Amino acid sequence: MLVVSRKKGEAIVINDDIEIIVSEIKGSQVKLGVQTSKKNKVYRKELYLKIKQANESSVNFDPSDIGDLKVKMEKTDGRSTNREGND
Amino acid sequence: MAEVQIEKVMIDNEDKLIYQTPYGEIELQEDKLLSFSDGIVGFSNCTVFGLASHPAVKNSPILILQCVNDATVNFAVVDSKSLSFEYSAEDMAEAIKSSGVSSKDAIVMFILRTNESDEGAKSITANVKAPIVLDATNKVAKQVILNNRDLSTQYEI
């Protein structure tokens, strides 16, 4: 891992399109500003991992529970659940 | 007569992609595949998906989102409109904006998962924190992560 010392207001640049600037230092907390094009998605790591983990555990959805779900949804919601593509 | 029928079956096979899923056999229509340019979080190689209705349960609100790049990856999803859950106007606006889809074409879907409590009770939850926003007309889709801290990856339905 590359480790760089930066002071407040200083920045690092990654490739041509990512700039990370130290915008504030307060005690043990650092505020970073990230400037990048829209195609690069920037997330707090813990949030990214949470979504990743949620997706990974969703792949193994248990299809045997689907019958119960149908009943549940009809109970809680009166709206039609028929959509295009279903017969 | 018999010959004509055989020919038809062959044409069908060319137009459709068939997958074996835990839900049963599903067919995807090649011309309706959705492009996820960013992939799904944690599945960055999965950039093409198809949606199929549930093969075994008639009129189920659950659809199968099948990855074409990796046949072993599929999700059970549900249209947000078939749940009683509703986003605030602000969250909805953010979902649309982050997805890049125009609001009139946007369909919001949630990935489902099963949870088992310590006591063994099963419940189904929807990931309302990171919905899939898709545009069936232009055949593009994206999983967006919403900022609102109150939204859960495991909203119980």
gemmi code that builds the backbone of each chain (N, CA, C; Angstrom):
import gemmi

chains = {
    "A": [
        ("MET", (0.841, -1.198, 0.000), (0.000, 0.000, 0.000), (0.877, 1.250, 0.000)),
        ("LEU", (0.459, 2.201, -0.786), (1.159, 3.475, -0.840), (0.664, 4.346, 0.314)),
        ("VAL", (1.598, 4.865, 1.122), (1.204, 5.729, 2.237), (1.798, 7.121, 2.000)),
        ("VAL", (0.960, 8.136, 2.015), (1.412, 9.502, 1.730), (0.989, 10.430, 2.874)),
        ("SER", (1.904, 11.294, 3.314), (1.522, 12.295, 4.321), (0.964, 13.530, 3.613)),
        ("ARG", (-0.142, 14.028, 4.109), (-0.770, 15.211, 3.523), (-1.203, 16.161, 4.634)),
        ("LYS", (-1.121, 17.444, 4.362), (-1.640, 18.427, 5.320), (-3.013, 18.875, 4.846)),
        ("LYS", (-3.678, 19.618, 5.717), (-4.994, 20.151, 5.345), (-4.886, 20.973, 4.058)),
        ("GLY", (-5.774, 20.716, 3.140), (-5.778, 21.451, 1.876), (-4.956, 20.778, 0.784)),
        ("GLU", (-4.128, 19.799, 1.171), (-3.340, 19.094, 0.167), (-4.130, 17.898, -0.383)),
        ("ALA", (-3.708, 17.440, -1.521), (-4.499, 16.410, -2.203), (-3.616, 15.334, -2.814)),
        ("ILE", (-4.232, 14.257, -3.216), (-3.555, 13.282, -4.073), (-4.421, 13.095, -5.315)),
        ("VAL", (-3.789, 12.667, -6.375), (-4.490, 12.474, -7.633), (-4.283, 11.032, -8.079)),
        ("ILE", (-5.350, 10.369, -8.482), (-5.257, 8.996, -8.992), (-5.706, 9.017, -10.452)),
        ("ASN", (-4.871, 8.530, -11.310), (-5.120, 8.649, -12.760), (-5.424, 10.112, -13.108)),
        ("ASP", (-6.248, 10.281, -14.126), (-6.534, 11.655, -14.542), (-7.822, 12.183, -13.940)),
        ("ASP", (-8.591, 11.270, -13.359), (-9.954, 11.701, -13.051), (-10.369, 11.542, -11.588)),
        ("ILE", (-9.400, 11.268, -10.706), (-9.773, 11.163, -9.287), (-8.850, 12.054, -8.457)),
        ("GLU", (-9.448, 12.951, -7.697), (-8.660, 13.782, -6.792), (-9.250, 13.670, -5.390)),
        ("ILE", (-8.369, 13.373, -4.432), (-8.830, 13.262, -3.043), (-8.100, 14.321, -2.233)),
        ("ILE", (-8.876, 15.203, -1.622), (-8.293, 16.327, -0.902), (-8.623, 16.220, 0.590)),
        ("VAL", (-7.661, 16.541, 1.439), (-7.899, 16.578, 2.884), (-8.554, 17.922, 3.185)),
        ("SER", (-9.824, 17.908, 3.491), (-10.498, 19.199, 3.632), (-10.562, 19.664, 5.088)),
        ("GLU", (-10.473, 18.713, 6.035), (-10.522, 19.121, 7.435), (-9.919, 18.038, 8.317)),
        ("ILE", (-9.173, 18.469, 9.323), (-8.632, 17.505, 10.292), (-9.076, 17.968, 11.676)),
        ("LYS", (-9.782, 17.089, 12.376), (-10.284, 17.469, 13.699), (-10.076, 16.280, 14.620)),
        ("GLY", (-9.109, 16.367, 15.516), (-8.831, 15.250, 16.419), (-8.499, 14.002, 15.623)),
        ("SER", (-9.271, 12.935, 15.877), (-8.980, 11.678, 15.187), (-9.774, 11.552, 13.888)),
        ("GLN", (-10.475, 12.618, 13.505), (-11.298, 12.520, 12.303), (-10.756, 13.390, 11.170)),
        ("VAL", (-10.786, 12.824, 9.996), (-10.318, 13.539, 8.807), (-11.471, 13.637, 7.820)),
        ("LYS", (-11.692, 14.824, 7.275), (-12.703, 14.945, 6.225), (-12.014, 14.960, 4.880)),
        ("LEU", (-12.469, 14.096, 4.017), (-11.873, 13.998, 2.683), (-12.870, 14.483, 1.640)),
        ("GLY", (-12.374, 15.191, 0.665), (-13.215, 15.558, -0.471), (-12.759, 14.741, -1.667)),
        ("VAL", (-13.718, 14.160, -2.373), (-13.365, 13.346, -3.534), (-13.958, 13.980, -4.776)),
        ("GLN", (-13.111, 14.301, -5.710), (-13.601, 14.867, -6.952), (-13.332, 13.871, -8.073)),
        ("THR", (-14.391, 13.462, -8.723), (-14.218, 12.460, -9.764), (-15.389, 12.495, -10.724)),
        ("SER", (-15.221, 11.838, -11.853), (-16.328, 11.802, -12.801), (-17.411, 10.882, -12.252)),
        ("LYS", (-18.612, 11.034, -12.809), (-19.771, 10.328, -12.278), (-19.642, 8.808, -12.382)),
        ("LYS", (-18.850, 8.349, -13.347), (-18.764, 6.896, -13.544), (-18.054, 6.196, -12.376)),
        ("ASN", (-17.229, 6.947, -11.637), (-16.601, 6.350, -10.464), (-17.531, 6.488, -9.267)),
        ("LYS", (-17.840, 5.363, -8.676), (-18.739, 5.419, -7.528), (-17.909, 5.458, -6.256)),
        ("VAL", (-18.252, 6.384, -5.394), (-17.501, 6.550, -4.151), (-18.419, 6.215, -2.978)),
        ("TYR", (-18.013, 5.249, -2.176), (-18.810, 4.874, -1.009), (-17.921, 4.811, 0.216)),
        ("ARG", (-18.524, 5.031, 1.367), (-17.835, 4.670, 2.609), (-17.672, 3.150, 2.566)),
        ("LYS", (-16.490, 2.683, 2.959), (-16.217, 1.261, 2.775), (-17.207, 0.366, 3.521)),
        ("GLU", (-17.560, 0.754, 4.752), (-18.453, -0.127, 5.518), (-19.818, -0.265, 4.839)),
        ("LEU", (-20.270, 0.817, 4.181), (-21.547, 0.743, 3.474), (-21.420, -0.150, 2.243)),
        ("TYR", (-20.327, 0.038, 1.516), (-20.085, -0.790, 0.331), (-20.079, -2.275, 0.708)),
        ("LEU", (-19.382, -2.595, 1.813), (-19.289, -3.996, 2.233), (-20.647, -4.545, 2.665)),
        ("LYS", (-21.435, -3.677, 3.272), (-22.758, -4.097, 3.731), (-23.646, -4.478, 2.536)),
        ("ILE", (-23.598, -3.648, 1.495), (-24.417, -3.915, 0.310), (-23.889, -5.161, -0.417)),
        ("LYS", (-22.581, -5.262, -0.489), (-21.959, -6.422, -1.142), (-22.376, -7.709, -0.432)),
        ("GLN", (-22.292, -7.644, 0.900), (-22.644, -8.818, 1.696), (-24.140, -9.146, 1.531)),
        ("ALA", (-24.967, -8.102, 1.493), (-26.409, -8.317, 1.318), (-26.674, -8.971, -0.040)),
        ("ASN", (-25.989, -8.502, -1.072), (-26.171, -9.094, -2.404), (-25.714, -10.542, -2.422)),
        ("GLU", (-24.548, -10.784, -1.803), (-24.006, -12.142, -1.825), (-24.928, -13.116, -1.107)),
        ("SER", (-25.526, -12.655, -0.001), (-26.392, -13.606, 0.696), (-27.776, -13.688, 0.052)),
        ("SER", (-28.062, -12.796, -0.888), (-29.353, -12.865, -1.583), (-29.341, -13.870, -2.723)),
        ("VAL", (-28.159, -14.225, -3.174), (-28.067, -15.188, -4.275), (-28.668, -16.526, -3.856)),
        ("ASN", (-28.556, -16.823, -2.577), (-29.081, -18.110, -2.110), (-30.485, -17.992, -1.537)),
        ("PHE", (-31.320, -17.231, -2.215), (-32.704, -17.095, -1.763), (-33.373, -18.462, -1.780)),
        ("ASP", (-34.102, -18.737, -0.718), (-34.741, -20.046, -0.616), (-36.105, -20.013, -1.309)),
        ("PRO", (-36.217, -20.642, -2.472), (-37.452, -20.550, -3.248), (-38.656, -21.164, -2.542)),
        ("SER", (-38.412, -22.043, -1.585), (-39.550, -22.690, -0.926), (-40.333, -21.709, -0.071)),
        ("ASP", (-39.774, -20.545, 0.194), (-40.471, -19.552, 1.018), (-41.393, -18.645, 0.208)),
        ("ILE", (-41.355, -18.794, -1.096), (-42.089, -17.863, -1.942), (-43.593, -17.974, -1.760)),
        ("GLY", (-44.083, -19.175, -1.555), (-45.512, -19.371, -1.348), (-46.025, -18.532, -0.189)),
        ("ASP", (-45.288, -18.541, 0.905), (-45.662, -17.762, 2.087), (-45.686, -16.270, 1.779)),
        ("LEU", (-44.717, -15.843, 0.982), (-44.601, -14.433, 0.680), (-45.832, -13.928, -0.042)),
        ("LYS", (-46.327, -14.718, -0.970), (-47.482, -14.302, -1.749), (-48.658, -13.998, -0.830)),
        ("VAL", (-48.895, -14.896, 0.109), (-50.000, -14.725, 1.042), (-49.795, -13.452, 1.866)),
        ("LYS", (-48.577, -13.302, 2.338), (-48.231, -12.154, 3.159), (-48.505, -10.838, 2.446)),
        ("MET", (-48.095, -10.782, 1.198), (-48.229, -9.533, 0.466), (-49.671, -9.217, 0.153)),
        ("GLU", (-50.462, -10.238, -0.108), (-51.873, -9.989, -0.381), (-52.572, -9.469, 0.869)),
        ("LYS", (-52.103, -9.900, 1.996), (-52.692, -9.446, 3.256), (-52.365, -7.980, 3.532)),
        ("THR", (-51.123, -7.609, 3.304), (-50.692, -6.279, 3.695), (-50.974, -5.224, 2.633)),
        ("ASP", (-51.286, -5.659, 1.425), (-51.418, -4.690, 0.355), (-52.549, -5.114, -0.575)),
        ("GLY", (-53.530, -4.262, -0.726), (-54.682, -4.604, -1.546), (-54.448, -4.421, -3.028)),
        ("ARG", (-53.364, -3.724, -3.374), (-53.141, -3.439, -4.797), (-52.846, -4.701, -5.587)),
        ("SER", (-53.175, -4.661, -6.843), (-52.937, -5.806, -7.714), (-51.438, -6.045, -7.856)),
        ("THR", (-51.072, -7.318, -7.788), (-49.656, -7.625, -7.953), (-49.390, -8.189, -9.349)),
        ("ASN", (-50.451, -8.245, -10.165), (-50.238, -8.744, -11.529), (-49.436, -7.748, -12.333)),
        ("ARG", (-48.453, -8.254, -13.001), (-47.648, -7.367, -13.833), (-47.475, -7.990, -15.200)),
        ("GLU", (-47.072, -7.169, -16.116), (-46.793, -7.670, -17.454), (-45.803, -8.819, -17.367)),
        ("GLY", (-46.011, -9.809, -18.172), (-45.059, -10.915, -18.173), (-45.615, -12.107, -17.421)),
        ("ASN", (-46.497, -11.831, -16.454), (-47.187, -12.952, -15.802), (-48.447, -13.249, -16.589)),
        ("ASP", (-48.916, -14.518, -16.519), (-50.150, -14.779, -17.262), (-51.340, -14.222, -16.513)),
    ],
    "B": [
        ("MET", (-46.457, -31.526, -41.747), (-46.920, -30.929, -40.494), (-45.868, -31.081, -39.376)),
        ("ALA", (-45.421, -32.313, -39.202), (-44.437, -32.586, -38.156), (-43.154, -31.796, -38.386)),
        ("GLU", (-42.764, -31.685, -39.619), (-41.532, -30.976, -39.945), (-41.602, -29.507, -39.559)),
        ("VAL", (-42.737, -28.909, -39.836), (-42.940, -27.494, -39.514), (-42.775, -27.260, -38.011)),
        ("GLN", (-43.327, -28.182, -37.228), (-43.232, -28.026, -35.773), (-41.792, -28.082, -35.282)),
        ("ILE", (-41.029, -28.992, -35.821), (-39.623, -29.112, -35.420), (-38.877, -27.821, -35.718)),
        ("GLU", (-39.149, -27.273, -36.875), (-38.504, -26.036, -37.275), (-38.813, -24.912, -36.271)),
        ("LYS", (-40.040, -24.856, -35.835), (-40.459, -23.807, -34.915), (-39.705, -23.905, -33.580)),
        ("VAL", (-39.561, -25.137, -33.098), (-38.839, -25.345, -31.841), (-37.408, -24.831, -31.959)),
        ("MET", (-36.807, -25.108, -33.097), (-35.421, -24.662, -33.284), (-35.319, -23.135, -33.271)),
        ("ILE", (-36.277, -22.492, -33.888), (-36.260, -21.023, -33.909), (-36.413, -20.481, -32.481)),
        ("ASP", (-37.317, -21.100, -31.717), (-37.511, -20.669, -30.332), (-36.210, -20.770, -29.540)),
        ("ASN", (-35.493, -21.843, -29.739), (-34.249, -22.018, -28.988), (-33.215, -20.952, -29.335)),
        ("GLU", (-33.259, -20.492, -30.555), (-32.312, -19.451, -30.944), (-32.633, -18.120, -30.282)),
        ("ASP", (-33.910, -17.858, -30.125), (-34.327, -16.554, -29.592), (-34.295, -16.494, -28.083)),
        ("LYS", (-34.259, -17.631, -27.430), (-34.395, -17.632, -25.980), (-33.190, -18.267, -25.297)),
        ("LEU", (-32.907, -17.749, -24.126), (-31.832, -18.317, -23.322), (-32.506, -19.064, -22.187)),
        ("ILE", (-32.098, -20.296, -22.006), (-32.745, -21.127, -20.982), (-31.779, -21.378, -19.829)),
        ("TYR", (-32.263, -21.181, -18.622), (-31.427, -21.353, -17.431), (-32.116, -22.267, -16.437)),
        ("GLN", (-31.310, -23.061, -15.767), (-31.823, -23.856, -14.657), (-31.558, -23.053, -13.385)),
        ("THR", (-32.607, -22.747, -12.658), (-32.441, -21.971, -11.426), (-33.049, -22.759, -10.269)),
        ("PRO", (-32.801, -22.326, -9.033), (-33.421, -23.035, -7.901), (-34.954, -22.947, -7.955)),
        ("TYR", (-35.470, -22.040, -8.772), (-36.916, -21.842, -8.866), (-37.531, -22.711, -9.959)),
        ("GLY", (-36.665, -23.285, -10.786), (-37.126, -24.062, -11.929), (-36.477, -23.500, -13.179)),
        ("GLU", (-36.910, -24.032, -14.317), (-36.295, -23.590, -15.569), (-36.904, -22.263, -16.022)),
        ("ILE", (-36.067, -21.328, -16.337), (-36.574, -20.039, -16.830), (-36.039, -19.767, -18.230)),
        ("GLU", (-36.804, -18.959, -18.939), (-36.417, -18.556, -20.286), (-36.235, -17.051, -20.325)),
        ("LEU", (-35.145, -16.624, -20.888), (-34.941, -15.183, -21.047), (-35.030, -14.851, -22.527)),
        ("GLN", (-35.620, -13.714, -22.806), (-35.669, -13.280, -24.199), (-34.462, -12.403, -24.478)),
        ("GLU", (-33.738, -12.790, -25.485), (-32.487, -12.109, -25.780), (-32.688, -10.616, -26.054)),
        ("ASP", (-33.786, -10.289, -26.700), (-34.004, -8.876, -27.059), (-34.512, -8.041, -25.880)),
        ("LYS", (-34.685, -8.687, -24.725), (-35.152, -7.915, -23.557), (-34.119, -7.890, -22.437)),
        ("LEU", (-32.914, -8.328, -22.724), (-31.887, -8.363, -21.683), (-31.540, -6.956, -21.211)),
        ("LEU", (-31.226, -6.848, -19.937), (-30.909, -5.543, -19.342), (-29.407, -5.398, -19.171)),
        ("SER", (-28.920, -4.224, -19.496), (-27.498, -3.971, -19.338), (-27.238, -3.239, -18.015)),
        ("PHE", (-26.478, -3.888, -17.135), (-26.049, -3.266, -15.875), (-24.599, -2.839, -16.101)),
        ("SER", (-24.388, -1.619, -16.533), (-23.019, -1.236, -16.907), (-22.064, -1.286, -15.715)),
        ("ASP", (-22.583, -1.081, -14.505), (-21.721, -1.116, -13.318), (-21.740, -2.481, -12.633)),
        ("GLY", (-22.486, -3.401, -13.185), (-22.656, -4.674, -12.497), (-23.535, -4.486, -11.268)),
        ("ILE", (-23.576, -5.506, -10.437), (-24.289, -5.430, -9.162), (-23.185, -5.372, -8.119)),
        ("VAL", (-23.386, -4.610, -7.048), (-22.323, -4.451, -6.051), (-21.827, -5.829, -5.577)),
        ("GLY", (-20.536, -6.060, -5.710), (-19.967, -7.354, -5.340), (-19.949, -8.344, -6.496)),
        ("PHE", (-20.648, -7.996, -7.572), (-20.700, -8.865, -8.749), (-20.409, -8.003, -9.980)),
        ("SER", (-19.224, -7.419, -9.980), (-18.942, -6.440, -11.033), (-18.867, -7.064, -12.429)),
        ("ASN", (-18.683, -8.390, -12.475), (-18.645, -9.039, -13.796), (-20.031, -9.320, -14.353)),
        ("CYS", (-21.024, -9.156, -13.503), (-22.392, -9.433, -13.947), (-22.991, -8.171, -14.550)),
        ("THR", (-22.875, -8.027, -15.840), (-23.318, -6.795, -16.497), (-24.552, -6.995, -17.368)),
        ("VAL", (-24.927, -8.244, -17.589), (-26.130, -8.490, -18.381), (-27.055, -9.440, -17.615)),
        ("PHE", (-28.289, -9.002, -17.460), (-29.280, -9.797, -16.731), (-30.561, -9.878, -17.547)),
        ("GLY", (-31.332, -10.904, -17.267), (-32.659, -10.989, -17.840), (-33.656, -11.199, -16.720)),
        ("LEU", (-34.877, -10.702, -16.922), (-35.935, -10.876, -15.927), (-36.917, -11.936, -16.419)),
        ("ALA", (-37.266, -12.829, -15.529), (-38.254, -13.842, -15.894), (-39.285, -13.939, -14.787)),
        ("SER", (-40.515, -14.272, -15.154), (-41.502, -14.486, -14.097), (-41.190, -15.817, -13.424)),
        ("HIS", (-41.725, -15.979, -12.234), (-41.435, -17.192, -11.479), (-41.941, -18.416, -12.244)),
        ("PRO", (-41.071, -19.404, -12.486), (-41.484, -20.520, -13.334), (-42.470, -21.478, -12.676)),
        ("ALA", (-42.495, -21.507, -11.349), (-43.326, -22.516, -10.688), (-44.577, -21.941, -10.031)),
        ("VAL", (-44.516, -20.660, -9.652), (-45.662, -20.070, -8.942), (-46.370, -19.094, -9.875)),
        ("LYS", (-47.603, -19.427, -10.202), (-48.357, -18.584, -11.136), (-48.706, -17.243, -10.489)),
        ("ASN", (-48.557, -16.183, -11.245), (-48.885, -14.824, -10.782), (-48.088, -14.381, -9.565)),
        ("SER", (-46.948, -15.004, -9.329), (-46.143, -14.576, -8.196), (-45.611, -13.177, -8.469)),
        ("PRO", (-45.609, -12.315, -7.448), (-45.028, -10.979, -7.632), (-43.507, -11.051, -7.753)),
        ("ILE", (-42.957, -12.219, -7.422), (-41.508, -12.372, -7.470), (-41.034, -12.681, -8.883)),
        ("LEU", (-40.027, -11.943, -9.288), (-39.412, -12.187, -10.584), (-37.993, -12.694, -10.350)),
        ("ILE", (-37.475, -13.411, -11.316), (-36.111, -13.915, -11.202), (-35.213, -13.052, -12.084)),
        ("LEU", (-34.208, -12.475, -11.436), (-33.224, -11.673, -12.162), (-32.005, -12.568, -12.384)),
        ("GLN", (-31.881, -13.031, -13.608), (-30.847, -14.026, -13.926), (-29.673, -13.365, -14.630)),
        ("CYS", (-28.480, -13.642, -14.136), (-27.276, -13.116, -14.777), (-26.933, -13.961, -16.002)),
        ("VAL", (-26.612, -13.294, -17.086), (-26.243, -13.998, -18.312), (-24.741, -14.301, -18.330)),
        ("ASN", (-23.947, -13.416, -17.724), (-22.496, -13.618, -17.699), (-22.115, -14.823, -16.853)),
        ("ASP", (-22.862, -15.048, -15.789), (-22.583, -16.136, -14.870), (-23.899, -16.831, -14.523)),
        ("ALA", (-24.083, -17.996, -15.093), (-25.369, -18.690, -14.962), (-25.713, -19.046, -13.523)),
        ("THR", (-24.705, -19.053, -12.627), (-24.991, -19.449, -11.246), (-25.529, -18.281, -10.409)),
        ("VAL", (-25.526, -17.084, -10.981), (-25.974, -15.912, -10.210), (-27.395, -15.530, -10.600)),
        ("ASN", (-28.283, -15.612, -9.634), (-29.625, -15.085, -9.866), (-30.201, -14.568, -8.559)),
        ("PHE", (-31.081, -13.611, -8.692), (-31.695, -12.979, -7.525), (-33.216, -13.084, -7.652)),
        ("ALA", (-33.856, -13.151, -6.506), (-35.312, -13.024, -6.480), (-35.594, -11.549, -6.240)),
        ("VAL", (-36.353, -10.944, -7.110), (-36.640, -9.516, -6.965), (-38.142, -9.282, -6.985)),
        ("VAL", (-38.520, -8.122, -6.476), (-39.941, -7.789, -6.463), (-40.081, -6.315, -6.831)),
        ("ASP", (-41.083, -6.016, -7.611), (-41.363, -4.623, -7.977), (-41.792, -3.879, -6.713)),
        ("SER", (-41.207, -2.702, -6.506), (-41.535, -1.945, -5.292), (-43.034, -1.673, -5.208)),
        ("LYS", (-43.696, -1.612, -6.347), (-45.132, -1.306, -6.352), (-45.973, -2.436, -5.764)),
        ("SER", (-45.434, -3.639, -5.712), (-46.234, -4.715, -5.154), (-46.028, -4.887, -3.645)),
        ("LEU", (-45.252, -3.998, -3.054), (-45.104, -4.010, -1.595), (-45.796, -2.782, -1.007)),
        ("SER", (-46.082, -2.847, 0.269), (-46.705, -1.688, 0.908), (-45.656, -0.606, 1.219)),
        ("PHE", (-44.385, -0.986, 1.115), (-43.309, -0.033, 1.377), (-43.298, 1.088, 0.342)),
        ("GLU", (-43.074, 2.305, 0.816), (-42.938, 3.413, -0.123), (-41.788, 4.334, 0.265)),
        ("TYR", (-41.050, 4.771, -0.737), (-39.970, 5.727, -0.492), (-40.536, 7.115, -0.262)),
        ("SER", (-39.785, 7.912, 0.476), (-40.111, 9.332, 0.550), (-39.803, 9.927, -0.823)),
        ("ALA", (-40.381, 11.090, -1.096), (-40.152, 11.742, -2.388), (-38.656, 11.993, -2.598)),
        ("GLU", (-37.991, 12.334, -1.499), (-36.554, 12.639, -1.566), (-35.734, 11.398, -1.943)),
        ("ASP", (-36.022, 10.278, -1.274), (-35.301, 9.031, -1.568), (-35.561, 8.585, -3.007)),
        ("MET", (-36.815, 8.732, -3.431), (-37.187, 8.321, -4.784), (-36.431, 9.167, -5.808)),
        ("ALA", (-36.371, 10.462, -5.543), (-35.668, 11.365, -6.458), (-34.192, 10.990, -6.552)),
        ("GLU", (-33.610, 10.635, -5.406), (-32.194, 10.241, -5.402), (-31.990, 8.940, -6.184)),
        ("ALA", (-32.902, 7.999, -5.992), (-32.793, 6.712, -6.697), (-32.816, 6.929, -8.209)),
        ("ILE", (-33.737, 7.790, -8.646), (-33.879, 8.050, -10.079), (-32.630, 8.754, -10.596)),
        ("LYS", (-32.186, 9.754, -9.837), (-31.050, 10.549, -10.280), (-29.781, 9.679, -10.384)),
        ("SER", (-29.528, 8.886, -9.348), (-28.324, 8.045, -9.361), (-28.370, 6.989, -10.458)),
        ("SER", (-29.571, 6.567, -10.814), (-29.674, 5.504, -11.814), (-29.467, 6.040, -13.225)),
        ("GLY", (-29.754, 7.313, -13.400), (-29.631, 7.896, -14.731), (-30.809, 7.578, -15.644)),
        ("VAL", (-31.816, 6.917, -15.069), (-32.999, 6.542, -15.846), (-34.022, 7.675, -15.743)),
        ("SER", (-34.761, 7.918, -16.806), (-35.767, 8.984, -16.717), (-36.935, 8.503, -15.864)),
        ("SER", (-37.509, 9.434, -15.101), (-38.488, 9.024, -14.085), (-39.710, 8.337, -14.680)),
        ("LYS", (-40.069, 8.692, -15.909), (-41.273, 8.061, -16.466), (-41.023, 6.594, -16.855)),
        ("ASP", (-39.783, 6.238, -17.106), (-39.470, 4.857, -17.483), (-39.004, 4.003, -16.305)),
        ("ALA", (-38.736, 4.643, -15.173), (-38.071, 3.923, -14.082), (-38.986, 2.908, -13.393)),
        ("ILE", (-38.470, 1.713, -13.243), (-39.140, 0.686, -12.444), (-38.170, 0.353, -11.309)),
        ("VAL", (-38.673, 0.421, -10.088), (-37.806, 0.191, -8.934), (-38.067, -1.208, -8.390)),
        ("MET", (-36.988, -1.962, -8.235), (-37.132, -3.331, -7.730), (-36.217, -3.569, -6.536)),
        ("PHE", (-36.650, -4.486, -5.687), (-35.854, -4.821, -4.509), (-35.368, -6.261, -4.603)),
        ("ILE", (-34.130, -6.468, -4.167), (-33.606, -7.828, -4.070), (-34.093, -8.431, -2.754)),
        ("LEU", (-34.564, -9.642, -2.843), (-35.094, -10.318, -1.647), (-34.082, -11.304, -1.086)),
        ("ARG", (-34.199, -11.532, 0.195), (-33.432, -12.618, 0.777), (-34.206, -13.227, 1.944)),
        ("THR", (-33.797, -14.416, 2.299), (-34.450, -15.090, 3.423), (-33.554, -14.963, 4.644)),
        ("ASN", (-34.152, -14.650, 5.740), (-33.388, -14.598, 6.985), (-33.925, -15.638, 7.942)),
        ("GLU", (-33.003, -16.220, 8.671), (-33.454, -17.177, 9.670), (-33.024, -16.658, 11.036)),
        ("SER", (-33.990, -16.491, 11.918), (-33.658, -15.998, 13.251), (-32.996, -17.105, 14.060)),
        ("ASP", (-32.454, -16.737, 15.224), (-31.800, -17.732, 16.071), (-32.763, -18.847, 16.471)),
        ("GLU", (-34.054, -18.496, 16.536), (-35.053, -19.497, 16.918), (-35.479, -20.353, 15.727)),
        ("GLY", (-34.944, -20.029, 14.538), (-35.266, -20.831, 13.362), (-36.441, -20.293, 12.556)),
        ("ALA", (-37.010, -19.162, 12.991), (-38.142, -18.592, 12.259), (-37.618, -17.902, 10.993)),
        ("LYS", (-38.281, -18.183, 9.882), (-37.817, -17.602, 8.624), (-38.623, -16.363, 8.270)),
        ("SER", (-37.926, -15.384, 7.732), (-38.639, -14.206, 7.253), (-37.990, -13.761, 5.951)),
        ("ILE", (-38.756, -13.035, 5.173), (-38.226, -12.547, 3.897), (-38.034, -11.044, 3.998)),
        ("THR", (-36.876, -10.597, 3.578), (-36.591, -9.175, 3.650), (-36.239, -8.647, 2.266)),
        ("ALA", (-36.482, -7.352, 2.091), (-36.163, -6.680, 0.835), (-35.069, -5.658, 1.094)),
        ("ASN", (-34.145, -5.548, 0.178), (-33.074, -4.571, 0.312), (-33.558, -3.225, -0.244)),
        ("VAL", (-34.109, -2.397, 0.643), (-34.631, -1.101, 0.202), (-33.539, -0.024, 0.238)),
        ("LYS", (-32.403, -0.382, 0.817), (-31.262, 0.539, 0.863), (-30.579, 0.613, -0.505)),
        ("ALA", (-30.539, -0.514, -1.193), (-29.860, -0.569, -2.498), (-30.787, -1.180, -3.550)),
        ("PRO", (-31.766, -0.374, -3.994), (-32.730, -0.892, -4.972), (-32.123, -1.001, -6.374)),
        ("ILE", (-32.800, -1.757, -7.219), (-32.414, -1.813, -8.630), (-33.393, -0.927, -9.395)),
        ("VAL", (-32.853, 0.014, -10.121), (-33.714, 0.890, -10.910), (-33.503, 0.513, -12.369)),
        ("LEU", (-34.582, 0.163, -13.042), (-34.409, -0.268, -14.421), (-35.341, 0.449, -15.374)),
        ("ASP", (-34.920, 0.472, -16.598), (-35.671, 1.087, -17.683), (-35.837, 0.003, -18.739)),
        ("ALA", (-37.047, -0.571, -18.786), (-37.273, -1.714, -19.672), (-37.268, -1.289, -21.143)),
        ("THR", (-37.598, -0.033, -21.404), (-37.639, 0.443, -22.789), (-36.228, 0.529, -23.371)),
        ("ASN", (-35.354, 1.163, -22.607), (-33.975, 1.311, -23.090), (-33.062, 0.181, -22.641)),
        ("LYS", (-33.620, -0.736, -21.860), (-32.930, -1.956, -21.437), (-31.634, -1.688, -20.659)),
        ("VAL", (-31.726, -0.726, -19.741), (-30.591, -0.453, -18.864), (-31.056, -0.540, -17.412)),
        ("ALA", (-30.130, -0.869, -16.522), (-30.484, -0.976, -15.109), (-29.254, -0.711, -14.254)),
        ("LYS", (-29.536, -0.359, -13.010), (-28.450, -0.045, -12.095), (-28.885, -0.351, -10.666)),
        ("GLN", (-27.949, -0.838, -9.875), (-28.228, -0.938, -8.442), (-27.701, 0.329, -7.806)),
        ("VAL", (-28.559, 1.083, -7.155), (-28.126, 2.331, -6.533), (-28.125, 2.166, -5.014)),
        ("ILE", (-27.206, 2.860, -4.363), (-27.156, 2.832, -2.895), (-27.643, 4.187, -2.402)),
        ("LEU", (-28.715, 4.178, -1.646), (-29.312, 5.442, -1.193), (-28.662, 5.930, 0.106)),
        ("ASN", (-28.609, 7.237, 0.251), (-27.939, 7.838, 1.409), (-28.704, 7.710, 2.720)),
        ("ASN", (-30.017, 7.758, 2.626), (-30.857, 7.754, 3.824), (-30.492, 6.607, 4.784)),
        ("ARG", (-30.024, 6.981, 5.973), (-29.564, 5.989, 6.937), (-30.690, 5.133, 7.520)),
        ("ASP", (-31.919, 5.608, 7.387), (-33.042, 4.848, 7.935), (-33.432, 3.662, 7.054)),
        ("LEU", (-32.944, 3.660, 5.825), (-33.302, 2.569, 4.919), (-32.455, 1.342, 5.233)),
        ("SER", (-33.114, 0.184, 5.239), (-32.437, -1.031, 5.648), (-32.146, -1.939, 4.451)),
        ("THR", (-31.059, -2.704, 4.563), (-30.816, -3.725, 3.540), (-31.719, -4.938, 3.825)),
        ("GLN", (-32.338, -4.931, 5.005), (-33.204, -6.048, 5.378), (-34.544, -5.554, 5.899)),
        ("TYR", (-35.308, -4.961, 5.001), (-36.645, -4.486, 5.355), (-37.589, -5.681, 5.336)),
        ("GLU", (-38.182, -5.945, 6.468), (-39.016, -7.140, 6.562), (-40.364, -6.943, 5.869)),
        ("ILE", (-40.711, -7.877, 5.001), (-41.985, -7.735, 4.278), (-42.968, -8.823, 4.671)),
    ],
}
model = gemmi.Model(1)
for chain_id, residues in chains.items():
    chain = gemmi.Chain(chain_id)
    for i, (resn, *xyz) in enumerate(residues, 1):
        res = gemmi.Residue()
        res.name, res.seqid = resn, gemmi.SeqId(i, " ")
        for name, pos in zip(("N", "CA", "C"), xyz):
            atom = gemmi.Atom()
            atom.name, atom.element = name, gemmi.Element(name[0])
            atom.pos, atom.b_iso = gemmi.Position(*pos), 0.0
            res.add_atom(atom)
        chain.add_residue(res)
    model.add_chain(chain)
structure = gemmi.Structure()
structure.add_model(model)
structure.setup_entities()
